[in-house]
Amino acid sequence: MAKDNINVLFGRKVRLLRNKINISQEELAHRSGLHRTYIGQVERAEKNISIKNIEKIARTLEVHIAELFNFNDL
């Protein structure tokens, strides 16, 4: 895990939490007001996500923002 950068870890965490509630990238995007391709880019660590969009995703996934940065379960 130490070799992975924050964007990779964050993307993995978003994917993990999204899969836990059994929704697609498209549904996460729709519910959070973001574009579906953007969600895919975040999950693949192709985008450096803003704090505003982190908040939108956390709210949609119904987790505290800090949970998106807890990488112990990856």
Phi and psi in radians as a Rosetta constraint file:
Dihedral C 1 N 2 CA 2 C 2 CIRCULARHARMONIC -1.056 0.35
Dihedral N 2 CA 2 C 2 N 3 CIRCULARHARMONIC -0.473 0.35
Dihedral C 2 N 3 CA 3 C 3 CIRCULARHARMONIC -1.347 0.35
Dihedral N 3 CA 3 C 3 N 4 CIRCULARHARMONIC -0.400 0.35
Dihedral C 3 N 4 CA 4 C 4 CIRCULARHARMONIC -1.355 0.35
Dihedral N 4 CA 4 C 4 N 5 CIRCULARHARMONIC 2.431 0.35
Dihedral C 4 N 5 CA 5 C 5 CIRCULARHARMONIC -1.433 0.35
Dihedral N 5 CA 5 C 5 N 6 CIRCULARHARMONIC 2.936 0.35
Dihedral C 5 N 6 CA 6 C 6 CIRCULARHARMONIC -1.042 0.35
Dihedral N 6 CA 6 C 6 N 7 CIRCULARHARMONIC -0.623 0.35
Dihedral C 6 N 7 CA 7 C 7 CIRCULARHARMONIC -1.163 0.35
Dihedral N 7 CA 7 C 7 N 8 CIRCULARHARMONIC -0.695 0.35
Dihedral C 7 N 8 CA 8 C 8 CIRCULARHARMONIC -1.135 0.35
Dihedral N 8 CA 8 C 8 N 9 CIRCULARHARMONIC -0.836 0.35
Dihedral C 8 N 9 CA 9 C 9 CIRCULARHARMONIC -1.095 0.35
Dihedral N 9 CA 9 C 9 N 10 CIRCULARHARMONIC -0.749 0.35
Dihedral C 9 N 10 CA 10 C 10 CIRCULARHARMONIC -1.084 0.35
Dihedral N 10 CA 10 C 10 N 11 CIRCULARHARMONIC -0.793 0.35
Dihedral C 10 N 11 CA 11 C 11 CIRCULARHARMONIC -1.068 0.35
Dihedral N 11 CA 11 C 11 N 12 CIRCULARHARMONIC -0.729 0.35
Dihedral C 11 N 12 CA 12 C 12 CIRCULARHARMONIC -1.079 0.35
Dihedral N 12 CA 12 C 12 N 13 CIRCULARHARMONIC -0.709 0.35
Dihedral C 12 N 13 CA 13 C 13 CIRCULARHARMONIC -1.160 0.35
Dihedral N 13 CA 13 C 13 N 14 CIRCULARHARMONIC -0.752 0.35
Dihedral C 13 N 14 CA 14 C 14 CIRCULARHARMONIC -1.039 0.35
Dihedral N 14 CA 14 C 14 N 15 CIRCULARHARMONIC -0.810 0.35
Dihedral C 14 N 15 CA 15 C 15 CIRCULARHARMONIC -1.063 0.35
Dihedral N 15 CA 15 C 15 N 16 CIRCULARHARMONIC -0.779 0.35
Dihedral C 15 N 16 CA 16 C 16 CIRCULARHARMONIC -1.027 0.35
Dihedral N 16 CA 16 C 16 N 17 CIRCULARHARMONIC -0.858 0.35
Dihedral C 16 N 17 CA 17 C 17 CIRCULARHARMONIC -1.186 0.35
Dihedral N 17 CA 17 C 17 N 18 CIRCULARHARMONIC -0.644 0.35
Dihedral C 17 N 18 CA 18 C 18 CIRCULARHARMONIC -1.115 0.35
Dihedral N 18 CA 18 C 18 N 19 CIRCULARHARMONIC -0.762 0.35
Dihedral C 18 N 19 CA 19 C 19 CIRCULARHARMONIC -1.168 0.35
Dihedral N 19 CA 19 C 19 N 20 CIRCULARHARMONIC -0.559 0.35
Dihedral C 19 N 20 CA 20 C 20 CIRCULARHARMONIC -1.072 0.35
Dihedral N 20 CA 20 C 20 N 21 CIRCULARHARMONIC -0.605 0.35
Dihedral C 20 N 21 CA 21 C 21 CIRCULARHARMONIC -1.712 0.35
Dihedral N 21 CA 21 C 21 N 22 CIRCULARHARMONIC 0.127 0.35
Dihedral C 21 N 22 CA 22 C 22 CIRCULARHARMONIC 1.005 0.35
Dihedral N 22 CA 22 C 22 N 23 CIRCULARHARMONIC 0.876 0.35
Dihedral C 22 N 23 CA 23 C 23 CIRCULARHARMONIC -2.151 0.35
Dihedral N 23 CA 23 C 23 N 24 CIRCULARHARMONIC 2.700 0.35
Dihedral C 23 N 24 CA 24 C 24 CIRCULARHARMONIC -1.411 0.35
Dihedral N 24 CA 24 C 24 N 25 CIRCULARHARMONIC 2.926 0.35
Dihedral C 24 N 25 CA 25 C 25 CIRCULARHARMONIC -1.039 0.35
Dihedral N 25 CA 25 C 25 N 26 CIRCULARHARMONIC -0.698 0.35
Dihedral C 25 N 26 CA 26 C 26 CIRCULARHARMONIC -1.089 0.35
Dihedral N 26 CA 26 C 26 N 27 CIRCULARHARMONIC -0.740 0.35
Dihedral C 26 N 27 CA 27 C 27 CIRCULARHARMONIC -1.186 0.35
Dihedral N 27 CA 27 C 27 N 28 CIRCULARHARMONIC -0.713 0.35
Dihedral C 27 N 28 CA 28 C 28 CIRCULARHARMONIC -1.042 0.35
Dihedral N 28 CA 28 C 28 N 29 CIRCULARHARMONIC -0.770 0.35
Dihedral C 28 N 29 CA 29 C 29 CIRCULARHARMONIC -1.068 0.35
Dihedral N 29 CA 29 C 29 N 30 CIRCULARHARMONIC -0.828 0.35
Dihedral C 29 N 30 CA 30 C 30 CIRCULARHARMONIC -1.043 0.35
Dihedral N 30 CA 30 C 30 N 31 CIRCULARHARMONIC -0.850 0.35
Dihedral C 30 N 31 CA 31 C 31 CIRCULARHARMONIC -1.157 0.35
Dihedral N 31 CA 31 C 31 N 32 CIRCULARHARMONIC -0.533 0.35
Dihedral C 31 N 32 CA 32 C 32 CIRCULARHARMONIC -1.659 0.35
Dihedral N 32 CA 32 C 32 N 33 CIRCULARHARMONIC -0.104 0.35
Dihedral C 32 N 33 CA 33 C 33 CIRCULARHARMONIC 1.372 0.35
Dihedral N 33 CA 33 C 33 N 34 CIRCULARHARMONIC 0.396 0.35
Dihedral C 33 N 34 CA 34 C 34 CIRCULARHARMONIC -1.972 0.35
Dihedral N 34 CA 34 C 34 N 35 CIRCULARHARMONIC 2.907 0.35
Dihedral C 34 N 35 CA 35 C 35 CIRCULARHARMONIC -1.436 0.35
Dihedral N 35 CA 35 C 35 N 36 CIRCULARHARMONIC 2.529 0.35
Dihedral C 35 N 36 CA 36 C 36 CIRCULARHARMONIC -1.085 0.35
Dihedral N 36 CA 36 C 36 N 37 CIRCULARHARMONIC -0.615 0.35
Dihedral C 36 N 37 CA 37 C 37 CIRCULARHARMONIC -1.219 0.35
Dihedral N 37 CA 37 C 37 N 38 CIRCULARHARMONIC -0.515 0.35
Dihedral C 37 N 38 CA 38 C 38 CIRCULARHARMONIC -1.136 0.35
Dihedral N 38 CA 38 C 38 N 39 CIRCULARHARMONIC -0.757 0.35
Dihedral C 38 N 39 CA 39 C 39 CIRCULARHARMONIC -1.042 0.35
Dihedral N 39 CA 39 C 39 N 40 CIRCULARHARMONIC -0.772 0.35
Dihedral C 39 N 40 CA 40 C 40 CIRCULARHARMONIC -1.068 0.35
Dihedral N 40 CA 40 C 40 N 41 CIRCULARHARMONIC -0.716 0.35
Dihedral C 40 N 41 CA 41 C 41 CIRCULARHARMONIC -1.156 0.35
Dihedral N 41 CA 41 C 41 N 42 CIRCULARHARMONIC -0.642 0.35
Dihedral C 41 N 42 CA 42 C 42 CIRCULARHARMONIC -1.142 0.35
Dihedral N 42 CA 42 C 42 N 43 CIRCULARHARMONIC -0.820 0.35
Dihedral C 42 N 43 CA 43 C 43 CIRCULARHARMONIC -1.125 0.35
Dihedral N 43 CA 43 C 43 N 44 CIRCULARHARMONIC -0.513 0.35
Dihedral C 43 N 44 CA 44 C 44 CIRCULARHARMONIC -1.616 0.35
Dihedral N 44 CA 44 C 44 N 45 CIRCULARHARMONIC 0.112 0.35
Dihedral C 44 N 45 CA 45 C 45 CIRCULARHARMONIC 1.079 0.35
Dihedral N 45 CA 45 C 45 N 46 CIRCULARHARMONIC 0.593 0.35
Dihedral C 45 N 46 CA 46 C 46 CIRCULARHARMONIC -1.656 0.35
Dihedral N 46 CA 46 C 46 N 47 CIRCULARHARMONIC -0.186 0.35
Dihedral C 46 N 47 CA 47 C 47 CIRCULARHARMONIC -2.142 0.35
Dihedral N 47 CA 47 C 47 N 48 CIRCULARHARMONIC 2.511 0.35
Dihedral C 47 N 48 CA 48 C 48 CIRCULARHARMONIC -1.666 0.35
Dihedral N 48 CA 48 C 48 N 49 CIRCULARHARMONIC 1.725 0.35
Dihedral C 48 N 49 CA 49 C 49 CIRCULARHARMONIC -1.264 0.35
Dihedral N 49 CA 49 C 49 N 50 CIRCULARHARMONIC 2.526 0.35
Dihedral C 49 N 50 CA 50 C 50 CIRCULARHARMONIC -1.465 0.35
Dihedral N 50 CA 50 C 50 N 51 CIRCULARHARMONIC 2.801 0.35
Dihedral C 50 N 51 CA 51 C 51 CIRCULARHARMONIC -1.095 0.35
Dihedral N 51 CA 51 C 51 N 52 CIRCULARHARMONIC -0.593 0.35
Dihedral C 51 N 52 CA 52 C 52 CIRCULARHARMONIC -1.100 0.35
Dihedral N 52 CA 52 C 52 N 53 CIRCULARHARMONIC -0.732 0.35
Dihedral C 52 N 53 CA 53 C 53 CIRCULARHARMONIC -1.307 0.35
Dihedral N 53 CA 53 C 53 N 54 CIRCULARHARMONIC -0.531 0.35
Dihedral C 53 N 54 CA 54 C 54 CIRCULARHARMONIC -1.061 0.35
Dihedral N 54 CA 54 C 54 N 55 CIRCULARHARMONIC -0.766 0.35
Dihedral C 54 N 55 CA 55 C 55 CIRCULARHARMONIC -1.077 0.35
Dihedral N 55 CA 55 C 55 N 56 CIRCULARHARMONIC -0.751 0.35
Dihedral C 55 N 56 CA 56 C 56 CIRCULARHARMONIC -1.058 0.35
Dihedral N 56 CA 56 C 56 N 57 CIRCULARHARMONIC -0.777 0.35
Dihedral C 56 N 57 CA 57 C 57 CIRCULARHARMONIC -1.176 0.35
Dihedral N 57 CA 57 C 57 N 58 CIRCULARHARMONIC -0.762 0.35
Dihedral C 57 N 58 CA 58 C 58 CIRCULARHARMONIC -1.041 0.35
Dihedral N 58 CA 58 C 58 N 59 CIRCULARHARMONIC -0.800 0.35
Dihedral C 58 N 59 CA 59 C 59 CIRCULARHARMONIC -1.066 0.35
Dihedral N 59 CA 59 C 59 N 60 CIRCULARHARMONIC -0.767 0.35
Dihedral C 59 N 60 CA 60 C 60 CIRCULARHARMONIC -1.135 0.35
Dihedral N 60 CA 60 C 60 N 61 CIRCULARHARMONIC -0.702 0.35
Dihedral C 60 N 61 CA 61 C 61 CIRCULARHARMONIC -1.393 0.35
Dihedral N 61 CA 61 C 61 N 62 CIRCULARHARMONIC -0.072 0.35
Dihedral C 61 N 62 CA 62 C 62 CIRCULARHARMONIC 1.022 0.35
Dihedral N 62 CA 62 C 62 N 63 CIRCULARHARMONIC 0.827 0.35
Dihedral C 62 N 63 CA 63 C 63 CIRCULARHARMONIC -2.303 0.35
Dihedral N 63 CA 63 C 63 N 64 CIRCULARHARMONIC 2.761 0.35
Dihedral C 63 N 64 CA 64 C 64 CIRCULARHARMONIC -1.249 0.35
Dihedral N 64 CA 64 C 64 N 65 CIRCULARHARMONIC 2.567 0.35
Dihedral C 64 N 65 CA 65 C 65 CIRCULARHARMONIC -0.894 0.35
Dihedral N 65 CA 65 C 65 N 66 CIRCULARHARMONIC -0.696 0.35
Dihedral C 65 N 66 CA 66 C 66 CIRCULARHARMONIC -1.026 0.35
Dihedral N 66 CA 66 C 66 N 67 CIRCULARHARMONIC -0.553 0.35
Dihedral C 66 N 67 CA 67 C 67 CIRCULARHARMONIC -1.106 0.35
Dihedral N 67 CA 67 C 67 N 68 CIRCULARHARMONIC -0.523 0.35
Dihedral C 67 N 68 CA 68 C 68 CIRCULARHARMONIC -1.202 0.35
Dihedral N 68 CA 68 C 68 N 69 CIRCULARHARMONIC -0.275 0.35
Dihedral C 68 N 69 CA 69 C 69 CIRCULARHARMONIC -1.922 0.35
Dihedral N 69 CA 69 C 69 N 70 CIRCULARHARMONIC 0.187 0.35
Dihedral C 69 N 70 CA 70 C 70 CIRCULARHARMONIC -1.643 0.35
Dihedral N 70 CA 70 C 70 N 71 CIRCULARHARMONIC 1.809 0.35
Dihedral C 70 N 71 CA 71 C 71 CIRCULARHARMONIC -1.749 0.35
Dihedral N 71 CA 71 C 71 N 72 CIRCULARHARMONIC 0.205 0.35
Dihedral C 71 N 72 CA 72 C 72 CIRCULARHARMONIC -1.119 0.35
Dihedral N 72 CA 72 C 72 N 73 CIRCULARHARMONIC -0.442 0.35
Dihedral C 72 N 73 CA 73 C 73 CIRCULARHARMONIC -1.676 0.35
Dihedral N 73 CA 73 C 73 N 74 CIRCULARHARMONIC 0.208 0.35
